[in-house]
């Protein structure tokens, strides 16, 4: 089963907890996996803790690793080379186990969208496989 939903980001760099929307996509599946995929090239998906300081740290440290004001040949087109490189390093998908109809995440784990080129409307696809 596949479900898609949109997330509207409000700033150029943003962390958004999307766990509840992903959980809603699990439907009647009891056991299996949920594959979460963002259909864009300038944002990423992680599984981590959504504590407010960490939510800022994810973006702060990515900006240090791949500075937005760096030299990117792609910037000639639309000035977001840093966002493409950041998303490529982190990745645009994650797979999470489903157990007893729920995402089988650890105590502090949540599914988080990292925006590197907002504000934008991002399309998230969740494909659930199992029984």
Secondary structure, DSSP 4 states (H G I P E B T S, - for coil): -EEEEEEE--SSSEEEE-HHHHHHHTTT--EEEEEEEE--SSEEEEEE---HHHHHHHHHHHHHHS-TTS--TTHHHHS-HHHHHHHHHH-SEEEEEEETTEE---TT-EEEEEESS-S-EEEEEEEEEE-
